């Protein structure tokens, strides 16, 4: 209970900073999350995410990205530091993951999104032995400053003991509010 409260307060404090460009809320079958993202410059951005899994697990990540565009395709590549605390299983640790995401507009209302991140054993600490994340989604503009995203995501941590923890594996809905 303490971790979600601390994460919510941190996100609320960060949302008021000059760097905040938007706030998002994410709902999955077994997860809930919130994030704050913003541009550091015209070509770089940062994002702070918190997600809670129904099995008393919390994930916090901070990412730094280089933003780019090639034709209509936009995206970002970078790294993020991810910390996991899973109270019930005692599975705790951290990992640095590398990757990015792409966005392709289909119309002025709809765009396709995809992302892929990987954290090898060499960048893992404590109980974590690796990390993989991928997602694919469709985003629908509600107004010029809000969007609804529907997609599928898989977030998986590998354990040093040989097991794995599927933090998210299924459908999600994300509401994004641009500030």
Secondary structure, 3 states (H helix, E strand, C coil): CHHHHHHHHHHHHHHCCCCCCEEEEEEECCEEEEEEEEEEECCEEEEEEEEEECCCEEEEEEEEEEEEEECCEEEEEEEEEEEEEECCCCEEEEEEEEEEEEEEECCCCEEEEEEEEEECHHHEEECEEEEEEEEEEEEEEEECCEEEEEEEEEEEEEECCCCEEEEEEEEEEEEEEEC
